Amino acid sequence: MPRCWRDVSHFFLVSSAPFFSSMEYAAAQKVASMSPNAYAVLLGRVLDCVCAERGAKGSTLAEKLNDLASREEIPKQLADMAYKLRQLRNVGAHAHLGALTKEEIPVLEALCSAVLEYVYAAPLLLKAVEECLGKIKELGPRKAIPARGEKQ
């Protein structure tokens, strides 16, 4: 398993996200460097897939995100973040609202990743940690492995 948190969270995200969310996310990544506007629109599709996969009710993406928050599928703060991504998506989709630049790409990525990691990766990571702790408990107390240069 990868060592740094970003690699670990990506591993769990790829392992746990349903097919349609994964497909839309992969499509978005392909256009990120070519068109920040298209990237934002496709990340909006990712949010829409998440809402559909979680059974969110509502006729608009904003209503669906609010539904997920009200049912505590996602915390209110995360719903607010997703709502901001939805607003950026609208800028990318509607020319009269302006245009996104490459400077917004990291913000778009972080907002979308936060939602995906919470909804899909976090439960899988929690399960892996619980299994790890169970194995440690089974083995009982162990001697600590000395760090490099330490005497035993």
VMD Tcl script that builds the backbone (N, CA, C; Angstrom):
set m [mol new atoms 456]
animate dup $m
set s [atomselect $m all]
$s set {name element resname resid chain x y z} {
  {N N MET 1 A 0.844 -1.183 0.000}
  {CA C MET 1 A 0.000 0.000 0.000}
  {C C MET 1 A 0.887 1.243 0.000}
  {N N PRO 2 A 0.480 2.298 -0.676}
  {CA C PRO 2 A 1.279 3.529 -0.721}
  {C C PRO 2 A 1.458 4.125 0.668}
  {N N ARG 3 A 2.525 4.924 0.836}
  {CA C ARG 3 A 2.847 5.459 2.147}
  {C C ARG 3 A 2.314 6.865 2.421}
  {N N CYS 4 A 2.390 7.778 1.477}
  {CA C CYS 4 A 1.973 9.140 1.797}
  {C C CYS 4 A 0.450 9.225 1.776}
  {N N TRP 5 A -0.119 10.169 2.576}
  {CA C TRP 5 A -1.571 10.258 2.717}
  {C C TRP 5 A -2.257 10.435 1.377}
  {N N ARG 6 A -1.718 11.276 0.498}
  {CA C ARG 6 A -2.366 11.521 -0.793}
  {C C ARG 6 A -2.485 10.222 -1.581}
  {N N ASP 7 A -1.423 9.418 -1.598}
  {CA C ASP 7 A -1.477 8.141 -2.308}
  {C C ASP 7 A -2.460 7.184 -1.645}
  {N N VAL 8 A -2.470 7.177 -0.315}
  {CA C VAL 8 A -3.377 6.289 0.416}
  {C C VAL 8 A -4.823 6.682 0.163}
  {N N SER 9 A -5.116 7.981 0.275}
  {CA C SER 9 A -6.500 8.412 0.063}
  {C C SER 9 A -6.924 8.154 -1.380}
  {N N HIS 10 A -6.017 8.347 -2.338}
  {CA C HIS 10 A -6.335 8.066 -3.736}
  {C C HIS 10 A -6.604 6.571 -3.924}
  {N N PHE 11 A -5.800 5.725 -3.271}
  {CA C PHE 11 A -5.995 4.277 -3.347}
  {C C PHE 11 A -7.394 3.905 -2.855}
  {N N PHE 12 A -7.780 4.425 -1.694}
  {CA C PHE 12 A -9.093 4.101 -1.154}
  {C C PHE 12 A -10.212 4.700 -1.997}
  {N N LEU 13 A -9.981 5.873 -2.559}
  {CA C LEU 13 A -10.986 6.503 -3.401}
  {C C LEU 13 A -11.213 5.669 -4.661}
  {N N VAL 14 A -10.143 5.288 -5.314}
  {CA C VAL 14 A -10.252 4.484 -6.538}
  {C C VAL 14 A -10.885 3.131 -6.227}
  {N N SER 15 A -10.584 2.586 -5.058}
  {CA C SER 15 A -11.114 1.276 -4.675}
  {C C SER 15 A -12.585 1.307 -4.296}
  {N N SER 16 A -13.084 2.477 -3.909}
  {CA C SER 16 A -14.414 2.509 -3.319}
  {C C SER 16 A -15.469 3.273 -4.109}
  {N N ALA 17 A -15.071 4.195 -4.972}
  {CA C ALA 17 A -16.072 5.004 -5.687}
  {C C ALA 17 A -16.833 4.151 -6.693}
  {N N PRO 18 A -18.142 4.315 -6.751}
  {CA C PRO 18 A -18.935 3.566 -7.738}
  {C C PRO 18 A -18.529 3.908 -9.171}
  {N N PHE 19 A -18.927 3.059 -10.075}
  {CA C PHE 19 A -18.514 3.147 -11.476}
  {C C PHE 19 A -18.775 4.511 -12.100}
  {N N PHE 20 A -19.998 5.031 -11.985}
  {CA C PHE 20 A -20.321 6.274 -12.685}
  {C C PHE 20 A -19.558 7.465 -12.118}
  {N N SER 21 A -19.422 7.544 -10.792}
  {CA C SER 21 A -18.623 8.629 -10.210}
  {C C SER 21 A -17.185 8.533 -10.682}
  {N N SER 22 A -16.651 7.321 -10.709}
  {CA C SER 22 A -15.265 7.119 -11.154}
  {C C SER 22 A -15.088 7.514 -12.610}
  {N N MET 23 A -16.037 7.138 -13.448}
  {CA C MET 23 A -15.956 7.461 -14.881}
  {C C MET 23 A -15.999 8.974 -15.100}
  {N N GLU 24 A -16.908 9.653 -14.424}
  {CA C GLU 24 A -17.029 11.102 -14.582}
  {C C GLU 24 A -15.794 11.812 -14.034}
  {N N TYR 25 A -15.264 11.316 -12.922}
  {CA C TYR 25 A -14.067 11.908 -12.332}
  {C C TYR 25 A -12.874 11.746 -13.281}
  {N N ALA 26 A -12.741 10.566 -13.869}
  {CA C ALA 26 A -11.644 10.319 -14.821}
  {C C ALA 26 A -11.782 11.229 -16.046}
  {N N ALA 27 A -12.997 11.410 -16.529}
  {CA C ALA 27 A -13.217 12.294 -17.682}
  {C C ALA 27 A -12.830 13.729 -17.332}
  {N N ALA 28 A -13.187 14.156 -16.142}
  {CA C ALA 28 A -12.853 15.520 -15.709}
  {C C ALA 28 A -11.334 15.713 -15.670}
  {N N GLN 29 A -10.623 14.742 -15.163}
  {CA C GLN 29 A -9.168 14.860 -15.057}
  {C C GLN 29 A -8.517 15.035 -16.430}
  {N N LYS 30 A -9.107 14.423 -17.438}
  {CA C LYS 30 A -8.534 14.512 -18.783}
  {C C LYS 30 A -8.609 15.914 -19.370}
  {N N VAL 31 A -9.588 16.709 -18.949}
  {CA C VAL 31 A -9.749 18.038 -19.546}
  {C C VAL 31 A -9.242 19.169 -18.653}
  {N N ALA 32 A -8.798 18.846 -17.454}
  {CA C ALA 32 A -8.422 19.885 -16.485}
  {C C ALA 32 A -7.413 20.883 -17.047}
  {N N SER 33 A -6.370 20.398 -17.673}
  {CA C SER 33 A -5.330 21.312 -18.163}
  {C C SER 33 A -5.734 22.017 -19.458}
  {N N MET 34 A -6.703 21.460 -20.179}
  {CA C MET 34 A -7.141 22.059 -21.445}
  {C C MET 34 A -8.186 23.153 -21.244}
  {N N SER 35 A -9.122 22.922 -20.313}
  {CA C SER 35 A -10.224 23.868 -20.145}
  {C C SER 35 A -10.738 23.842 -18.706}
  {N N PRO 36 A -10.352 24.827 -17.911}
  {CA C PRO 36 A -10.874 24.897 -16.539}
  {C C PRO 36 A -12.408 24.956 -16.503}
  {N N ASN 37 A -13.013 25.595 -17.511}
  {CA C ASN 37 A -14.476 25.645 -17.557}
  {C C ASN 37 A -15.074 24.249 -17.734}
  {N N ALA 38 A -14.547 23.490 -18.681}
  {CA C ALA 38 A -15.031 22.126 -18.906}
  {C C ALA 38 A -14.766 21.253 -17.681}
  {N N TYR 39 A -13.618 21.460 -17.049}
  {CA C TYR 39 A -13.268 20.701 -15.842}
  {C C TYR 39 A -14.317 20.932 -14.757}
  {N N ALA 40 A -14.676 22.180 -14.535}
  {CA C ALA 40 A -15.676 22.503 -13.516}
  {C C ALA 40 A -17.024 21.866 -13.835}
  {N N VAL 41 A -17.408 21.906 -15.104}
  {CA C VAL 41 A -18.688 21.314 -15.507}
  {C C VAL 41 A -18.671 19.806 -15.254}
  {N N LEU 42 A -17.580 19.152 -15.611}
  {CA C LEU 42 A -17.506 17.700 -15.401}
  {C C LEU 42 A -17.436 17.338 -13.918}
  {N N LEU 43 A -16.787 18.163 -13.115}
  {CA C LEU 43 A -16.792 17.901 -11.672}
  {C C LEU 43 A -18.202 18.072 -11.107}
  {N N GLY 44 A -18.980 18.976 -11.709}
  {CA C GLY 44 A -20.388 19.092 -11.334}
  {C C GLY 44 A -21.146 17.808 -11.622}
  {N N ARG 45 A -20.791 17.165 -12.727}
  {CA C ARG 45 A -21.400 15.857 -13.045}
  {C C ARG 45 A -21.016 14.813 -12.006}
  {N N VAL 46 A -19.785 14.902 -11.508}
  {CA C VAL 46 A -19.355 13.978 -10.450}
  {C C VAL 46 A -20.249 14.167 -9.229}
  {N N LEU 47 A -20.468 15.418 -8.829}
  {CA C LEU 47 A -21.350 15.682 -7.684}
  {C C LEU 47 A -22.752 15.140 -7.944}
  {N N ASP 48 A -23.237 15.309 -9.154}
  {CA C ASP 48 A -24.564 14.811 -9.496}
  {C C ASP 48 A -24.617 13.284 -9.381}
  {N N CYS 49 A -23.552 12.620 -9.808}
  {CA C CYS 49 A -23.482 11.160 -9.667}
  {C C CYS 49 A -23.474 10.752 -8.202}
  {N N VAL 50 A -22.702 11.457 -7.387}
  {CA C VAL 50 A -22.658 11.158 -5.953}
  {C C VAL 50 A -24.069 11.284 -5.366}
  {N N CYS 51 A -24.746 12.357 -5.715}
  {CA C CYS 51 A -26.112 12.558 -5.215}
  {C C CYS 51 A -27.028 11.415 -5.646}
  {N N ALA 52 A -26.941 11.019 -6.897}
  {CA C ALA 52 A -27.778 9.921 -7.398}
  {C C ALA 52 A -27.441 8.616 -6.686}
  {N N GLU 53 A -26.153 8.345 -6.534}
  {CA C GLU 53 A -25.722 7.099 -5.894}
  {C C GLU 53 A -26.112 7.043 -4.418}
  {N N ARG 54 A -26.258 8.212 -3.784}
  {CA C ARG 54 A -26.634 8.268 -2.370}
  {C C ARG 54 A -28.137 8.467 -2.189}
  {N N GLY 55 A -28.890 8.470 -3.286}
  {CA C GLY 55 A -30.342 8.577 -3.207}
  {C C GLY 55 A -30.851 9.952 -2.801}
  {N N ALA 56 A -30.106 10.994 -3.157}
  {CA C ALA 56 A -30.515 12.353 -2.796}
  {C C ALA 56 A -31.792 12.741 -3.522}
  {N N LYS 57 A -32.630 13.473 -2.816}
  {CA C LYS 57 A -33.889 13.939 -3.394}
  {C C LYS 57 A -33.790 15.435 -3.699}
  {N N GLY 58 A -34.453 15.842 -4.762}
  {CA C GLY 58 A -34.467 17.241 -5.163}
  {C C GLY 58 A -34.423 17.346 -6.670}
  {N N SER 59 A -34.822 18.495 -7.181}
  {CA C SER 59 A -34.842 18.677 -8.633}
  {C C SER 59 A -33.588 19.383 -9.139}
  {N N THR 60 A -32.832 20.004 -8.239}
  {CA C THR 60 A -31.590 20.659 -8.641}
  {C C THR 60 A -30.435 20.080 -7.835}
  {N N LEU 61 A -29.235 20.307 -8.305}
  {CA C LEU 61 A -28.068 19.826 -7.574}
  {C C LEU 61 A -28.009 20.451 -6.182}
  {N N ALA 62 A -28.341 21.727 -6.073}
  {CA C ALA 62 A -28.335 22.394 -4.765}
  {C C ALA 62 A -29.307 21.715 -3.804}
  {N N GLU 63 A -30.498 21.387 -4.277}
  {CA C GLU 63 A -31.485 20.709 -3.438}
  {C C GLU 63 A -30.995 19.320 -3.032}
  {N N LYS 64 A -30.362 18.635 -3.954}
  {CA C LYS 64 A -29.851 17.291 -3.657}
  {C C LYS 64 A -28.734 17.347 -2.611}
  {N N LEU 65 A -27.848 18.326 -2.735}
  {CA C LEU 65 A -26.781 18.481 -1.741}
  {C C LEU 65 A -27.366 18.805 -0.367}
  {N N ASN 66 A -28.374 19.660 -0.335}
  {CA C ASN 66 A -29.046 19.979 0.926}
  {C C ASN 66 A -29.715 18.744 1.522}
  {N N ASP 67 A -30.283 17.905 0.654}
  {CA C ASP 67 A -30.907 16.671 1.125}
  {C C ASP 67 A -29.868 15.752 1.766}
  {N N LEU 68 A -28.725 15.609 1.118}
  {CA C LEU 68 A -27.665 14.766 1.703}
  {C C LEU 68 A -27.235 15.304 3.060}
  {N N ALA 69 A -27.121 16.618 3.175}
  {CA C ALA 69 A -26.713 17.217 4.452}
  {C C ALA 69 A -27.801 17.027 5.510}
  {N N SER 70 A -29.060 17.201 5.131}
  {CA C SER 70 A -30.144 17.068 6.112}
  {C C SER 70 A -30.275 15.629 6.613}
  {N N ARG 71 A -29.913 14.668 5.776}
  {CA C ARG 71 A -29.943 13.255 6.186}
  {C C ARG 71 A -28.625 12.810 6.819}
  {N N GLU 72 A -27.699 13.766 6.958}
  {CA C GLU 72 A -26.379 13.523 7.548}
  {C C GLU 72 A -25.552 12.496 6.785}
  {N N GLU 73 A -25.815 12.418 5.464}
  {CA C GLU 73 A -24.950 11.609 4.594}
  {C C GLU 73 A -23.609 12.317 4.448}
  {N N ILE 74 A -23.668 13.647 4.466}
  {CA C ILE 74 A -22.464 14.474 4.468}
  {C C ILE 74 A -22.676 15.578 5.504}
  {N N PRO 75 A -21.608 16.019 6.169}
  {CA C PRO 75 A -21.767 17.103 7.141}
  {C C PRO 75 A -22.108 18.422 6.449}
  {N N LYS 76 A -22.706 19.320 7.184}
  {CA C LYS 76 A -23.124 20.618 6.641}
  {C C LYS 76 A -21.956 21.358 5.996}
  {N N GLN 77 A -20.797 21.355 6.650}
  {CA C GLN 77 A -19.645 22.066 6.099}
  {C C GLN 77 A -19.227 21.484 4.752}
  {N N LEU 78 A -19.289 20.171 4.620}
  {CA C LEU 78 A -18.951 19.540 3.345}
  {C C LEU 78 A -20.015 19.869 2.291}
  {N N ALA 79 A -21.262 19.930 2.701}
  {CA C ALA 79 A -22.322 20.326 1.768}
  {C C ALA 79 A -22.081 21.758 1.281}
  {N N ASP 80 A -21.632 22.618 2.191}
  {CA C ASP 80 A -21.312 23.996 1.797}
  {C C ASP 80 A -20.171 24.020 0.781}
  {N N MET 81 A -19.174 23.165 0.985}
  {CA C MET 81 A -18.062 23.084 0.034}
  {C C MET 81 A -18.558 22.597 -1.322}
  {N N ALA 82 A -19.408 21.585 -1.311}
  {CA C ALA 82 A -19.958 21.055 -2.563}
  {C C ALA 82 A -20.806 22.119 -3.257}
  {N N TYR 83 A -21.502 22.919 -2.462}
  {CA C TYR 83 A -22.316 23.991 -3.026}
  {C C TYR 83 A -21.426 25.013 -3.730}
  {N N LYS 84 A -20.258 25.310 -3.156}
  {CA C LYS 84 A -19.315 26.239 -3.795}
  {C C LYS 84 A -18.795 25.654 -5.098}
  {N N LEU 85 A -18.537 24.350 -5.109}
  {CA C LEU 85 A -18.118 23.695 -6.354}
  {C C LEU 85 A -19.228 23.814 -7.395}
  {N N ARG 86 A -20.458 23.659 -6.952}
  {CA C ARG 86 A -21.591 23.803 -7.863}
  {C C ARG 86 A -21.638 25.224 -8.442}
  {N N GLN 87 A -21.359 26.221 -7.614}
  {CA C GLN 87 A -21.345 27.596 -8.107}
  {C C GLN 87 A -20.229 27.807 -9.129}
  {N N LEU 88 A -19.053 27.248 -8.864}
  {CA C LEU 88 A -17.957 27.342 -9.837}
  {C C LEU 88 A -18.307 26.595 -11.114}
  {N N ARG 89 A -19.009 25.480 -10.967}
  {CA C ARG 89 A -19.467 24.734 -12.137}
  {C C ARG 89 A -20.367 25.611 -13.000}
  {N N ASN 90 A -21.237 26.380 -12.338}
  {CA C ASN 90 A -22.129 27.274 -13.084}
  {C C ASN 90 A -21.351 28.324 -13.852}
  {N N VAL 91 A -20.284 28.853 -13.259}
  {CA C VAL 91 A -19.443 29.819 -13.972}
  {C C VAL 91 A -18.839 29.158 -15.209}
  {N N GLY 92 A -18.360 27.929 -15.039}
  {CA C GLY 92 A -17.777 27.208 -16.168}
  {C C GLY 92 A -18.788 26.887 -17.250}
  {N N ALA 93 A -20.039 26.701 -16.871}
  {CA C ALA 93 A -21.072 26.293 -17.828}
  {C C ALA 93 A -21.737 27.467 -18.541}
  {N N HIS 94 A -21.739 28.638 -17.910}
  {CA C HIS 94 A -22.491 29.764 -18.465}
  {C C HIS 94 A -21.563 30.948 -18.704}
  {N N ALA 95 A -21.306 31.243 -19.965}
  {CA C ALA 95 A -20.345 32.292 -20.342}
  {C C ALA 95 A -20.699 33.656 -19.757}
  {N N HIS 96 A -21.961 33.950 -19.617}
  {CA C HIS 96 A -22.342 35.265 -19.090}
  {C C HIS 96 A -21.955 35.448 -17.617}
  {N N LEU 97 A -21.598 34.358 -16.933}
  {CA C LEU 97 A -21.168 34.451 -15.528}
  {C C LEU 97 A -19.666 34.697 -15.395}
  {N N GLY 98 A -18.939 34.564 -16.487}
  {CA C GLY 98 A -17.491 34.754 -16.452}
  {C C GLY 98 A -16.778 33.519 -16.960}
  {N N ALA 99 A -15.533 33.367 -16.537}
  {CA C ALA 99 A -14.728 32.222 -16.976}
  {C C ALA 99 A -13.761 31.837 -15.871}
  {N N LEU 100 A -13.500 30.561 -15.791}
  {CA C LEU 100 A -12.518 30.060 -14.834}
  {C C LEU 100 A -11.141 30.030 -15.487}
  {N N THR 101 A -10.107 30.087 -14.666}
  {CA C THR 101 A -8.734 30.041 -15.164}
  {C C THR 101 A -8.018 28.846 -14.541}
  {N N LYS 102 A -6.803 28.637 -14.978}
  {CA C LYS 102 A -5.992 27.547 -14.419}
  {C C LYS 102 A -5.756 27.726 -12.925}
  {N N GLU 103 A -5.855 28.963 -12.452}
  {CA C GLU 103 A -5.674 29.223 -11.022}
  {C C GLU 103 A -6.762 28.576 -10.175}
  {N N GLU 104 A -7.928 28.371 -10.727}
  {CA C GLU 104 A -9.025 27.750 -9.971}
  {C C GLU 104 A -8.965 26.226 -9.965}
  {N N ILE 105 A -8.148 25.629 -10.817}
  {CA C ILE 105 A -8.098 24.169 -10.906}
  {C C ILE 105 A -7.784 23.509 -9.560}
  {N N PRO 106 A -6.774 23.960 -8.819}
  {CA C PRO 106 A -6.519 23.307 -7.512}
  {C C PRO 106 A -7.690 23.438 -6.531}
  {N N VAL 107 A -8.404 24.556 -6.601}
  {CA C VAL 107 A -9.564 24.744 -5.728}
  {C C VAL 107 A -10.667 23.773 -6.119}
  {N N LEU 108 A -10.944 23.669 -7.408}
  {CA C LEU 108 A -11.955 22.734 -7.904}
  {C C LEU 108 A -11.603 21.302 -7.495}
  {N N GLU 109 A -10.346 20.939 -7.698}
  {CA C GLU 109 A -9.879 19.592 -7.356}
  {C C GLU 109 A -10.049 19.316 -5.865}
  {N N ALA 110 A -9.652 20.269 -5.033}
  {CA C ALA 110 A -9.739 20.078 -3.581}
  {C C ALA 110 A -11.192 19.942 -3.124}
  {N N LEU 111 A -12.067 20.758 -3.673}
  {CA C LEU 111 A -13.479 20.681 -3.292}
  {C C LEU 111 A -14.082 19.330 -3.664}
  {N N CYS 112 A -13.826 18.889 -4.881}
  {CA C CYS 112 A -14.376 17.609 -5.332}
  {C C CYS 112 A -13.762 16.442 -4.558}
  {N N SER 113 A -12.456 16.491 -4.369}
  {CA C SER 113 A -11.780 15.417 -3.631}
  {C C SER 113 A -12.305 15.293 -2.213}
  {N N ALA 114 A -12.578 16.420 -1.574}
  {CA C ALA 114 A -13.094 16.387 -0.204}
  {C C ALA 114 A -14.413 15.618 -0.137}
  {N N VAL 115 A -15.286 15.878 -1.088}
  {CA C VAL 115 A -16.575 15.181 -1.117}
  {C C VAL 115 A -16.362 13.696 -1.377}
  {N N LEU 116 A -15.577 13.367 -2.396}
  {CA C LEU 116 A -15.368 11.964 -2.752}
  {C C LEU 116 A -14.668 11.198 -1.635}
  {N N GLU 117 A -13.684 11.807 -1.021}
  {CA C GLU 117 A -12.975 11.120 0.061}
  {C C GLU 117 A -13.892 10.873 1.251}
  {N N TYR 118 A -14.733 11.847 1.594}
  {CA C TYR 118 A -15.636 11.672 2.732}
  {C C TYR 118 A -16.670 10.581 2.440}
  {N N VAL 119 A -17.278 10.650 1.267}
  {CA C VAL 119 A -18.378 9.739 0.948}
  {C C VAL 119 A -17.892 8.327 0.648}
  {N N TYR 120 A -16.795 8.199 -0.087}
  {CA C TYR 120 A -16.373 6.878 -0.539}
  {C C TYR 120 A -15.107 6.349 0.123}
  {N N ALA 121 A -14.064 7.157 0.207}
  {CA C ALA 121 A -12.784 6.649 0.713}
  {C C ALA 121 A -12.765 6.508 2.229}
  {N N ALA 122 A -13.320 7.469 2.948}
  {CA C ALA 122 A -13.244 7.445 4.409}
  {C C ALA 122 A -13.850 6.179 5.022}
  {N N PRO 123 A -15.034 5.730 4.590}
  {CA C PRO 123 A -15.568 4.502 5.184}
  {C C PRO 123 A -14.673 3.278 4.940}
  {N N LEU 124 A -14.078 3.206 3.767}
  {CA C LEU 124 A -13.192 2.084 3.462}
  {C C LEU 124 A -11.910 2.170 4.280}
  {N N LEU 125 A -11.372 3.367 4.432}
  {CA C LEU 125 A -10.179 3.565 5.238}
  {C C LEU 125 A -10.459 3.227 6.697}
  {N N LEU 126 A -11.601 3.646 7.199}
  {CA C LEU 126 A -11.980 3.330 8.583}
  {C C LEU 126 A -12.060 1.823 8.790}
  {N N LYS 127 A -12.642 1.130 7.831}
  {CA C LYS 127 A -12.732 -0.337 7.921}
  {C C LYS 127 A -11.333 -0.961 7.945}
  {N N ALA 128 A -10.423 -0.458 7.116}
  {CA C ALA 128 A -9.054 -0.984 7.081}
  {C C ALA 128 A -8.344 -0.747 8.408}
  {N N VAL 129 A -8.550 0.414 9.008}
  {CA C VAL 129 A -7.933 0.718 10.306}
  {C C VAL 129 A -8.511 -0.190 11.383}
  {N N GLU 130 A -9.828 -0.400 11.366}
  {CA C GLU 130 A -10.454 -1.285 12.347}
  {C C GLU 130 A -9.913 -2.701 12.231}
  {N N GLU 131 A -9.711 -3.191 10.999}
  {CA C GLU 131 A -9.125 -4.524 10.802}
  {C C GLU 131 A -7.698 -4.566 11.335}
  {N N CYS 132 A -6.945 -3.525 11.073}
  {CA C CYS 132 A -5.562 -3.441 11.552}
  {C C CYS 132 A -5.533 -3.463 13.080}
  {N N LEU 133 A -6.391 -2.684 13.706}
  {CA C LEU 133 A -6.439 -2.653 15.173}
  {C C LEU 133 A -6.878 -4.003 15.738}
  {N N GLY 134 A -7.783 -4.669 15.047}
  {CA C GLY 134 A -8.207 -6.004 15.474}
  {C C GLY 134 A -7.057 -6.991 15.453}
  {N N LYS 135 A -6.237 -6.935 14.414}
  {CA C LYS 135 A -5.079 -7.826 14.327}
  {C C LYS 135 A -4.073 -7.516 15.428}
  {N N ILE 136 A -3.863 -6.238 15.696}
  {CA C ILE 136 A -2.935 -5.849 16.750}
  {C C ILE 136 A -3.439 -6.358 18.093}
  {N N LYS 137 A -4.741 -6.236 18.332}
  {CA C LYS 137 A -5.323 -6.708 19.591}
  {C C LYS 137 A -5.166 -8.220 19.722}
  {N N GLU 138 A -5.370 -8.953 18.621}
  {CA C GLU 138 A -5.207 -10.411 18.610}
  {C C GLU 138 A -3.797 -10.820 19.000}
  {N N LEU 139 A -2.812 -10.109 18.479}
  {CA C LEU 139 A -1.412 -10.446 18.732}
  {C C LEU 139 A -0.970 -10.094 20.143}
  {N N GLY 140 A -1.695 -9.188 20.784}
  {CA C GLY 140 A -1.339 -8.772 22.135}
  {C C GLY 140 A -0.152 -7.829 22.120}
  {N N PRO 141 A 0.356 -7.509 23.329}
  {CA C PRO 141 A 1.481 -6.563 23.423}
  {C C PRO 141 A 2.698 -7.064 22.647}
  {N N ARG 142 A 3.348 -6.138 21.981}
  {CA C ARG 142 A 4.560 -6.475 21.232}
  {C C ARG 142 A 5.657 -5.529 21.654}
  {N N LYS 143 A 6.873 -6.000 21.458}
  {CA C LYS 143 A 8.017 -5.131 21.705}
  {C C LYS 143 A 8.092 -4.103 20.598}
  {N N ALA 144 A 8.423 -2.905 20.978}
  {CA C ALA 144 A 8.598 -1.860 19.983}
  {C C ALA 144 A 9.862 -2.142 19.189}
  {N N ILE 145 A 9.812 -1.880 17.917}
  {CA C ILE 145 A 10.988 -2.023 17.062}
  {C C ILE 145 A 11.828 -0.766 17.243}
  {N N PRO 146 A 13.097 -0.941 17.644}
  {CA C PRO 146 A 13.925 0.258 17.853}
  {C C PRO 146 A 14.136 1.039 16.556}
  {N N ALA 147 A 14.167 2.355 16.695}
  {CA C ALA 147 A 14.446 3.217 15.553}
  {C C ALA 147 A 15.911 3.062 15.165}
  {N N ARG 148 A 16.227 3.460 13.951}
  {CA C ARG 148 A 17.629 3.387 13.500}
  {C C ARG 148 A 18.532 4.093 14.488}
  {N N GLY 149 A 19.598 3.463 14.804}
  {CA C GLY 149 A 20.595 4.071 15.679}
  {C C GLY 149 A 20.307 3.891 17.156}
  {N N GLU 150 A 19.108 3.419 17.518}
  {CA C GLU 150 A 18.786 3.184 18.931}
  {C C GLU 150 A 19.311 1.824 19.353}
  {N N LYS 151 A 19.740 1.753 20.618}
  {CA C LYS 151 A 20.168 0.469 21.168}
  {C C LYS 151 A 18.929 -0.268 21.674}
  {N N GLN 152 A 19.007 -1.590 21.557}
  {CA C GLN 152 A 17.877 -2.403 22.032}
  {C C GLN 152 A 17.931 -2.627 23.515}
}
mol reanalyze $m
mol bondsrecalc $m
mol representation Tube
mol addrep $m
